[in-house]
Structure formats: C-alpha cells, structure tokens
Amino acid sequence: MGNVGTTELVLILAVVILLFGVGRVSRIGGEMGSAIREFRKGLRGEGEDKNDEAEVKKS
C-alpha cells in the first residue's frame, strides 16, 4: 500500500499539471529548489561569517 510506482507518479504529475498549469508548476518547482538550497546553506553554516562581520562593522 505504501509503494508508489512510476505509473502512479506520472498520473499524479499529469493531474497536478492539469490543475495548476505548466507555468505555475515550474515556478513552484523553482521556488522549492531555491528553498532547499537555502536550507542546506543554513545547515552548513554558510553565510553566517558574512553576517557576523556586518554586525561587527555596525557596532
């Protein structure tokens, strides 16, 4: 019951495209990708050094 095969995934994708349209689906996919990249950067701690330097300069 928990296994989803290729046929089911294609059917789900087709229904999503019919409901939302190709443009919106691609935009949502792009936004999800950028959100995942930012989340991974946050986990690795990238960008924190730049924020720390900016705070030191402000003080």
Secondary structure, DSSP 8 states (H G I E B T S, - for coil): -----HHHHHHHHHHHHHHH-HHHHHHHHHHHHHHHHHHHHHHHTTTHHHHHHHHHHH-
